Amino acid sequence: MGIFGATSVFAASHQNHQGQARAAAERVAEAYLADLQLGYDLPQNSAFQKTKDVEASNHFCWGYAQTYFGYEILGRGASVCFAPDGKLQDKGEAICDGACLKNSTQSLMTDGDAMAVVEGELGTLLGKDFGRVEKRSAVQMWGQVPGERGIRAIYRVTLDTVVSGNIFPVGRYEAYVDGESGRLLAHGNKVMNATARAQVFPKDPVSTPDLRSRTLSKLIWVGRLESADVKVLNEDGAEVSRVDGSYVFEPTVPQFDEVQVYYAMQFTLERMSLWGYSQNFEQIPVVVHYGNRFNNAFFDGEQIVLGDGDGEQLLSLSRDNTVVTHEYGHAVIENIAGIKNITEYGDGPAVHEGHADYLACAVYDSPALGEGVFPEGGNLRRCDTNLPYSTKDFRDENGEKIDEHVAGQVWSGALWEVRQRVGAEVSDQLWLQTLLRLKPTGDYGTTTMMDMYRALLDSDRALFAGRNAKVMEQIFLRRGFPIQEKMVAMLN
């Protein structure tokens, strides 16, 4: 009896020790899983659930799977192994593979079915050019979520569109397919900065008539002329779409204008980035082929609109980059400074035109704007004029104010002279900072040219410790700006 009694005491002691070891192991495992939960950035209603408990003579191991609302899902799992005394021996991550999934789900498609869903949808999106490229694809069993008939599979399909002979994809599409319904749940192009080939006029068809090969960059979808900042639209028909990476068109076809405009916007934004500029407002649409023989271009507060011209008074306004840049200047001025275009109060319309003119001339480092729009040659306006301050207030015999495009040359001329005296690098940065520091004092919140002048000085103090103030004062005084009177009035 004594022998049996001793054995019973030993067994109880062993079981107690084993229980303590497992309790300690549970705490270690919980801490490890908590760290994984944070590291995986799992949904709020997901958790790890123990799915395996394996015990051997010299260790015991637990396996865990991710669950969502109690359902096991495909994804990263975990395993932990301990010595008999509860000391951690090993820990690691595990991924449930396709075989694991197929054993636990009843709603399955074939890989080919999933690919067919994606290719059918993307084929519609990309149009007829989709078939002109090679397609490299892969299908992966990606996850499991609760479905009407139990767990349903989610497939992730990746599809590369590759131009023949090119090892790099022009588009990498990632799509998710519901294995139960066959529905495409989500898709997107992961090549967020695709590039494409093009031929364009470097500036316009008159001053730079020879076509040049250029790279279009930052395309968010290689099949469309669209970046995060700009989207080119065609009022005359469907937008040009090319997934083979080539936007090489001859000037005889309307698609050429779309490409030219995208390049003009790209070049403008690249140059402005050197001044510290990045677009802080929503993507701006640019519409080409507007109207019928339309002889104008404008920014309407939401989009840039470019006419084709009638061929007699004006040529295509889409093909002169300085026109495109000028209209974009209006968008920048309105979004940064909010200058009001009230004709009868302040100088808002003239300031708008003059500041936008300077941008177009500065981006192309030339005082002439619109050299490519007149059939007989010439230009729309210049930034190197000597128009005096009094020009802006001139009225005709009917009492009408002078056209804001002419009055704007008072401001652009003075600013361009600043550029000639202090250097392009300085004045171009001041152009942007002036908008950021502008404080309108005109009637009804309008802006005056003197407001712009004070913002210009303020910008120079902030950026360059005011070292250009004397030169700028000389320039504006010579042009008749009432600097001294305004300063005295402000002091008083």
C-alpha positions as CSV (number, residue, x, y, z in Angstrom):
1,M,0.0,0.0,0.0
2,G,2.9,2.2,0.8
3,I,4.3,1.8,-2.7
4,F,1.0,2.8,-4.3
5,G,0.7,5.7,-1.9
6,A,4.1,7.1,-2.8
7,T,3.4,6.9,-6.5
8,S,0.1,8.8,-6.1
9,V,2.0,11.6,-4.2
10,F,4.6,11.8,-7.0
11,A,1.9,11.9,-9.7
12,A,0.1,14.7,-8.0
13,S,3.3,16.7,-7.6
14,H,4.2,16.2,-11.3
15,Q,0.8,17.3,-12.5
16,N,1.0,20.4,-10.3
17,H,4.4,21.2,-11.7
18,Q,3.2,20.6,-15.3
19,G,0.2,22.9,-14.7
20,Q,2.5,25.7,-13.5
21,A,4.7,25.2,-16.5
22,R,1.8,25.5,-18.9
23,A,0.3,28.5,-17.1
24,A,3.7,30.3,-17.5
25,A,3.8,29.2,-21.1
26,E,0.3,30.6,-21.6
27,R,1.5,34.0,-20.4
28,V,4.5,34.0,-22.7
29,A,2.3,33.0,-25.7
30,E,-0.3,35.7,-24.9
31,A,2.4,38.4,-24.8
32,Y,3.9,37.1,-28.1
33,L,0.5,37.0,-29.8
34,A,-0.3,40.5,-28.6
35,D,2.8,41.8,-30.2
36,L,1.9,40.1,-33.4
37,Q,-1.6,41.5,-33.3
38,L,-0.1,45.0,-33.3
39,G,2.6,44.2,-35.8
40,Y,0.1,42.7,-38.3
41,D,-2.2,45.7,-37.9
42,L,-5.2,43.2,-37.8
43,P,-8.8,44.3,-37.9
44,Q,-10.5,45.1,-34.6
45,N,-12.7,41.9,-34.6
46,S,-9.8,39.5,-35.5
47,A,-7.9,37.4,-33.0
48,F,-5.6,34.5,-32.7
49,Q,-7.2,31.2,-31.9
50,K,-5.3,28.0,-30.7
51,T,-5.7,25.3,-33.4
52,K,-2.9,22.9,-32.5
53,D,-1.7,21.4,-29.2
54,V,1.1,19.0,-29.7
55,E,3.0,17.4,-26.8
56,A,6.2,15.3,-27.0
57,S,8.6,13.9,-24.4
58,N,10.9,16.9,-24.4
59,H,8.6,19.8,-25.5
60,F,5.1,20.9,-26.2
61,C,3.9,23.2,-29.0
62,W,0.9,25.3,-29.7
63,G,-0.3,26.6,-33.1
64,Y,-2.5,29.6,-33.7
65,A,-4.5,30.8,-36.6
66,Q,-6.1,34.2,-37.3
67,T,-9.9,34.4,-36.9
68,Y,-12.4,37.0,-37.9
69,F,-15.7,37.1,-35.9
70,G,-14.7,33.6,-34.8
71,Y,-14.1,32.3,-38.4
72,E,-10.7,31.1,-39.3
73,I,-9.2,33.2,-42.1
74,L,-6.2,32.7,-44.3
75,G,-3.3,34.8,-43.2
76,R,-0.4,34.9,-40.9
77,G,-0.5,32.5,-38.0
78,A,1.9,31.7,-35.2
79,S,3.5,28.8,-33.3
80,V,5.2,28.6,-29.9
81,C,7.2,25.7,-28.4
82,F,8.2,25.2,-24.7
83,A,10.4,22.8,-22.7
84,P,8.6,20.7,-20.2
85,D,9.4,23.2,-17.4
86,G,7.6,26.0,-19.4
87,K,10.7,27.7,-20.7
88,L,10.3,29.1,-24.3
89,Q,12.3,27.1,-26.8
90,D,11.0,28.5,-30.1
91,K,8.5,30.9,-31.6
92,G,7.6,31.8,-35.2
93,E,5.1,32.9,-37.7
94,A,3.2,30.5,-40.1
95,I,1.0,31.1,-43.1
96,C,-1.8,28.8,-43.9
97,D,-1.3,27.7,-47.5
98,G,-3.8,27.0,-50.3
99,A,-4.2,23.4,-49.3
100,C,-5.2,24.5,-45.8
101,L,-7.7,26.8,-47.3
102,K,-9.2,24.2,-49.6
103,N,-9.8,21.8,-46.8
104,S,-11.8,24.4,-44.9
105,T,-13.9,26.2,-47.5
106,Q,-16.7,25.1,-49.8
107,S,-16.9,28.2,-52.1
108,L,-14.0,27.9,-54.4
109,M,-13.3,29.0,-57.9
110,T,-10.4,27.7,-60.0
111,D,-7.4,30.0,-60.5
112,G,-8.5,30.3,-64.2
113,D,-12.0,31.5,-63.2
114,A,-10.5,34.2,-61.0
115,M,-8.1,35.3,-63.7
116,A,-11.0,35.4,-66.2
117,V,-12.9,37.8,-64.0
118,V,-10.0,40.2,-63.7
119,E,-8.9,40.1,-67.3
120,G,-12.5,40.7,-68.4
121,E,-12.9,43.7,-66.1
122,L,-9.5,45.2,-66.9
123,G,-9.9,44.5,-70.6
124,T,-13.0,46.7,-70.5
125,L,-11.2,49.4,-68.7
126,L,-8.1,49.5,-70.9
127,G,-10.0,49.2,-74.2
128,K,-8.8,47.6,-77.4
129,D,-5.1,48.3,-76.7
130,F,-5.2,45.8,-73.9
131,G,-4.5,43.0,-76.3
132,R,-1.4,44.6,-77.8
133,V,0.8,43.9,-74.8
134,E,2.0,40.8,-73.2
135,K,0.4,39.8,-69.9
136,R,2.2,38.2,-67.0
137,S,-0.1,37.1,-64.3
138,A,-0.3,35.3,-61.0
139,V,-3.2,34.1,-58.8
140,Q,-2.9,33.7,-55.1
141,M,-5.4,32.4,-52.6
142,W,-5.4,35.5,-50.4
143,G,-7.9,35.2,-47.6
144,Q,-11.1,33.8,-46.1
145,V,-14.1,35.7,-44.8
146,P,-17.5,34.6,-43.6
147,G,-20.0,33.9,-46.5
148,E,-23.6,32.9,-46.9
149,R,-22.5,29.2,-47.3
150,G,-19.8,29.2,-44.7
151,I,-16.3,30.5,-45.2
152,R,-15.6,32.0,-48.7
153,A,-12.3,32.4,-50.4
154,I,-10.9,35.7,-51.6
155,Y,-8.4,35.6,-54.5
156,R,-5.7,38.2,-55.1
157,V,-4.8,38.4,-58.8
158,T,-1.8,40.4,-60.0
159,L,-1.5,41.1,-63.7
160,D,1.5,42.9,-65.3
161,T,1.0,44.6,-68.7
162,V,4.4,44.6,-70.4
163,V,5.4,46.0,-73.8
164,S,7.0,43.4,-75.9
165,G,10.7,43.3,-75.4
166,N,10.5,45.3,-72.2
167,I,11.2,43.6,-68.9
168,F,9.5,46.3,-66.8
169,P,5.7,46.5,-66.5
170,V,3.9,49.6,-67.8
171,G,1.0,48.6,-65.5
172,R,0.8,46.3,-62.5
173,Y,-2.8,45.7,-61.7
174,E,-3.9,44.1,-58.4
175,A,-7.4,42.8,-58.0
176,Y,-9.4,40.9,-55.4
177,V,-12.1,38.4,-56.5
178,D,-14.9,37.0,-54.3
179,G,-14.6,33.2,-54.6
180,E,-18.3,32.7,-53.7
181,S,-20.0,35.2,-56.1
182,G,-17.2,35.8,-58.6
183,R,-17.5,39.5,-58.1
184,L,-14.5,41.8,-58.5
185,L,-14.2,43.4,-55.1
186,A,-11.4,45.9,-55.7
187,H,-8.7,46.7,-58.2
188,G,-6.0,49.3,-58.9
189,N,-2.8,50.0,-60.8
190,K,0.2,49.7,-58.5
191,V,2.5,51.4,-61.0
192,M,1.7,54.9,-59.6
193,N,4.4,56.8,-61.4
194,A,4.4,55.2,-64.8
195,T,6.2,56.8,-67.7
196,A,5.5,56.9,-71.5
197,R,7.1,58.1,-74.7
198,A,5.8,61.1,-76.6
199,Q,6.8,63.6,-79.2
200,V,6.0,67.3,-78.7
201,F,6.9,70.8,-79.5
202,P,9.4,71.9,-76.7
203,K,7.5,75.2,-76.4
204,D,5.3,75.9,-79.4
205,P,5.1,75.2,-83.1
206,V,6.5,78.6,-84.2
207,S,9.5,79.4,-81.9
208,T,10.4,75.7,-81.5
209,P,9.0,74.0,-84.6
210,D,11.0,70.8,-84.5
211,L,9.3,67.9,-82.8
212,R,11.3,66.4,-79.9
213,S,11.0,63.1,-78.1
214,R,10.1,63.5,-74.5
215,T,9.2,61.2,-71.5
216,L,5.8,61.8,-69.9
217,S,6.1,61.0,-66.2
218,K,4.0,60.5,-63.0
219,L,1.2,58.9,-64.9
220,I,-1.1,57.2,-62.4
221,W,-2.5,55.0,-65.1
222,V,-0.3,54.4,-68.1
223,G,-3.4,54.1,-70.3
224,R,-4.5,57.7,-69.6
225,L,-2.9,61.2,-69.6
226,E,-3.5,61.7,-65.9
227,S,-1.3,62.4,-62.9
228,A,-2.1,63.2,-59.3
229,D,-2.1,66.9,-60.2
230,V,-3.6,67.1,-63.7
231,K,-6.0,65.2,-66.0
232,V,-6.3,65.9,-69.7
233,L,-9.8,65.7,-71.1
234,N,-11.0,65.9,-74.7
235,E,-14.3,67.6,-75.4
236,D,-14.2,66.5,-79.0
237,G,-14.3,62.8,-78.2
238,A,-12.8,60.0,-76.1
239,E,-9.5,60.7,-74.3
240,V,-6.4,59.1,-75.9
241,S,-5.6,55.8,-74.2
242,R,-2.3,53.9,-74.7
243,V,-1.2,51.0,-72.6
244,D,1.9,50.3,-74.7
245,G,3.8,53.2,-73.3
246,S,3.8,55.2,-76.5
247,Y,2.1,58.6,-77.0
248,V,3.9,59.4,-80.3
249,F,1.4,61.1,-82.6
250,E,1.8,63.4,-85.5
251,P,0.5,67.0,-85.3
252,T,-2.0,66.2,-88.0
253,V,-4.2,64.2,-85.5
254,P,-6.2,65.6,-82.6
255,Q,-4.6,63.2,-80.1
256,F,-1.4,65.2,-80.5
257,D,-2.9,68.2,-78.6
258,E,-3.7,66.1,-75.5
259,V,-0.2,64.9,-75.3
260,Q,1.2,68.4,-75.8
261,V,-0.9,69.8,-73.0
262,Y,0.1,67.0,-70.6
263,Y,3.7,67.7,-71.4
264,A,3.2,71.5,-70.9
265,M,1.7,70.9,-67.4
266,Q,4.4,68.4,-66.5
267,F,7.2,70.8,-67.5
268,T,5.5,73.7,-65.6
269,L,5.1,71.7,-62.4
270,E,8.7,70.4,-62.6
271,R,10.1,74.0,-63.0
272,M,7.9,75.3,-60.2
273,S,9.0,72.6,-57.9
274,L,12.5,74.2,-58.0
275,W,10.9,77.3,-56.4
276,G,9.5,75.3,-53.5
277,Y,6.1,74.8,-55.1
278,S,3.9,71.7,-54.9
279,Q,0.2,71.6,-55.8
280,N,-1.9,71.8,-52.7
281,F,-5.3,71.6,-54.3
282,E,-7.3,68.9,-56.1
283,Q,-6.4,67.4,-59.4
284,I,-7.1,70.0,-62.1
285,P,-8.8,69.0,-65.4
286,V,-7.5,70.5,-68.6
287,V,-10.0,70.4,-71.5
288,V,-8.7,70.4,-75.1
289,H,-10.6,70.9,-78.4
290,Y,-13.2,73.1,-76.6
291,G,-16.0,74.4,-78.6
292,N,-16.0,74.9,-82.4
293,R,-13.1,77.0,-83.7
294,F,-13.0,78.6,-80.3
295,N,-10.5,81.5,-80.1
296,N,-9.7,81.6,-76.4
297,A,-8.3,79.8,-73.4
298,F,-9.4,80.3,-69.8
299,F,-9.5,79.0,-66.2
300,D,-13.1,78.9,-65.0
301,G,-12.4,78.3,-61.3
302,E,-12.5,74.5,-61.7
303,Q,-10.8,73.6,-64.9
304,I,-8.5,74.9,-67.7
305,V,-10.2,75.2,-71.1
306,L,-8.3,75.4,-74.4
307,G,-9.8,76.2,-77.8
308,D,-8.5,75.0,-81.2
309,G,-8.6,78.5,-82.7
310,D,-10.3,79.2,-86.1
311,G,-7.0,79.1,-88.0
312,E,-7.5,82.7,-89.2
313,Q,-7.2,84.8,-86.0
314,L,-5.7,82.2,-83.8
315,L,-4.1,78.7,-84.1
316,S,-4.6,75.9,-81.6
317,L,-4.1,77.2,-78.0
318,S,-3.3,73.7,-76.8
319,R,0.0,73.7,-78.7
320,D,1.5,76.7,-77.1
321,N,2.9,75.7,-73.7
322,T,3.1,79.3,-72.4
323,V,-0.7,79.6,-72.8
324,V,-1.3,76.4,-70.8
325,T,1.2,77.6,-68.1
326,H,-0.5,81.0,-68.0
327,E,-3.9,79.5,-67.4
328,Y,-2.5,77.2,-64.7
329,G,-1.1,80.3,-63.1
330,H,-4.6,81.5,-62.6
331,A,-5.5,78.3,-60.8
332,V,-2.4,78.7,-58.5
333,I,-3.2,82.4,-57.8
334,E,-6.8,81.6,-57.0
335,N,-6.1,78.7,-54.8
336,I,-3.2,80.2,-52.8
337,A,-4.1,83.9,-52.6
338,G,-7.8,83.9,-53.5
339,I,-7.4,87.2,-55.3
340,K,-10.9,88.5,-56.3
341,N,-11.7,89.4,-59.9
342,I,-13.9,92.4,-59.2
343,T,-13.4,94.8,-62.1
344,E,-14.5,98.0,-60.5
345,Y,-12.6,97.7,-57.2
346,G,-8.9,97.1,-56.7
347,D,-6.6,95.7,-59.3
348,G,-7.6,92.0,-59.0
349,P,-8.1,91.2,-62.7
350,A,-4.9,93.0,-63.7
351,V,-2.9,91.3,-60.9
352,H,-4.3,87.9,-61.9
353,E,-3.2,88.4,-65.5
354,G,0.2,90.0,-64.8
355,H,1.2,87.4,-62.2
356,A,0.1,84.5,-64.5
357,D,2.0,86.1,-67.4
358,Y,5.2,86.2,-65.3
359,L,4.8,82.5,-64.5
360,A,4.5,81.6,-68.2
361,C,7.5,83.7,-69.1
362,A,9.6,82.5,-66.2
363,V,9.0,78.8,-66.7
364,Y,10.3,79.1,-70.3
365,D,12.9,81.8,-69.4
366,S,11.6,84.1,-72.2
367,P,9.8,87.5,-72.0
368,A,7.4,86.5,-74.9
369,L,4.1,84.8,-74.2
370,G,2.0,83.1,-76.9
371,E,4.5,83.1,-79.8
372,G,2.8,80.1,-81.3
373,V,-0.8,81.2,-81.6
374,F,-0.9,83.8,-84.4
375,P,-0.9,82.5,-88.1
376,E,1.2,85.6,-89.1
377,G,3.6,85.4,-86.2
378,G,4.1,87.7,-83.2
379,N,3.1,87.1,-79.6
380,L,0.1,87.6,-77.3
381,R,2.0,89.7,-74.7
382,R,5.4,90.4,-73.3
383,C,6.8,90.6,-69.8
384,D,9.6,93.0,-70.6
385,T,7.4,96.1,-71.1
386,N,7.9,99.5,-69.5
387,L,4.3,100.4,-68.9
388,P,4.0,102.9,-66.1
389,Y,1.8,102.4,-63.0
390,S,-0.7,104.9,-64.3
391,T,-1.6,102.6,-67.2
392,K,-3.7,100.4,-65.0
393,D,-6.2,103.2,-64.3
394,F,-6.6,104.4,-67.9
395,R,-10.2,104.6,-69.1
396,D,-11.4,105.1,-72.7
397,E,-13.9,107.8,-73.9
398,N,-16.8,105.7,-72.6
399,G,-15.3,105.4,-69.1
400,E,-14.4,101.8,-69.5
401,K,-11.2,100.6,-67.7
402,I,-8.4,99.4,-69.8
403,D,-8.3,95.6,-70.6
404,E,-6.9,93.7,-67.6
405,H,-4.5,91.8,-69.9
406,V,-2.9,95.2,-70.9
407,A,-3.0,96.5,-67.3
408,G,-1.5,93.3,-66.1
409,Q,1.7,94.1,-68.0
410,V,2.3,96.9,-65.5
411,W,2.8,94.3,-62.8
412,S,4.5,91.6,-65.0
413,G,6.9,94.2,-66.5
414,A,8.0,95.4,-63.1
415,L,8.5,91.8,-61.8
416,W,10.4,90.8,-64.9
417,E,12.8,93.7,-64.4
418,V,13.3,92.5,-60.9
419,R,14.2,89.1,-62.4
420,Q,16.7,90.7,-64.7
421,R,18.4,92.6,-61.8
422,V,18.4,90.1,-58.9
423,G,18.4,86.9,-60.9
424,A,15.8,84.3,-61.9
425,E,16.4,82.0,-58.9
426,V,15.5,84.8,-56.5
427,S,12.6,86.4,-58.3
428,D,10.9,83.1,-59.2
429,Q,10.8,82.2,-55.5
430,L,9.5,85.7,-54.7
431,W,6.7,85.2,-57.2
432,L,5.4,82.2,-55.2
433,Q,6.0,83.7,-51.7
434,T,4.2,86.9,-52.7
435,L,1.0,84.9,-53.1
436,L,1.5,83.3,-49.7
437,R,2.2,86.6,-47.9
438,L,-0.4,88.8,-49.6
439,K,-2.7,90.9,-47.4
440,P,-5.4,92.6,-49.5
441,T,-6.3,96.2,-48.5
442,G,-8.6,97.2,-51.4
443,D,-12.3,97.9,-51.2
444,Y,-14.5,94.9,-50.5
445,G,-11.4,92.7,-49.8
446,T,-9.9,93.3,-53.3
447,T,-6.2,93.3,-54.1
448,T,-4.2,96.3,-55.3
449,M,-0.8,96.3,-57.0
450,M,0.6,98.1,-54.0
451,D,-0.6,95.1,-51.9
452,M,1.4,92.9,-54.2
453,Y,4.5,95.2,-53.9
454,R,4.3,95.1,-50.1
455,A,4.0,91.3,-50.1
456,L,7.0,91.2,-52.5
457,L,9.1,93.1,-50.0
458,D,7.8,91.0,-47.1
459,S,8.8,87.8,-49.0
460,D,12.3,89.2,-49.7
461,R,12.8,89.9,-46.0
462,A,11.7,86.4,-45.1
463,L,13.7,84.6,-47.7
464,F,16.7,86.8,-48.4
465,A,17.0,89.1,-45.3
466,G,15.7,92.0,-47.4
467,R,18.9,92.3,-49.4
468,N,17.0,93.0,-52.7
469,A,14.7,95.6,-51.2
470,K,16.7,98.6,-52.5
471,V,16.9,97.4,-56.0
472,M,13.1,96.6,-56.1
473,E,12.3,100.0,-54.7
474,Q,14.3,101.7,-57.4
475,I,12.5,99.6,-60.1
476,F,9.0,100.3,-58.8
477,L,9.7,104.0,-58.1
478,R,10.9,104.5,-61.7
479,R,7.7,102.9,-63.0
480,G,5.6,105.3,-61.0
481,F,4.4,103.1,-58.2
482,P,3.3,105.5,-55.3
483,I,5.7,103.9,-52.9
484,Q,6.6,106.9,-50.8
485,E,3.1,108.3,-50.5
486,K,1.7,104.9,-49.5
487,M,4.5,104.3,-46.9
488,V,3.9,107.8,-45.4
489,A,0.1,107.1,-45.2
490,M,0.7,103.8,-43.5
491,L,3.1,105.3,-41.0
492,N,0.6,108.0,-40.2
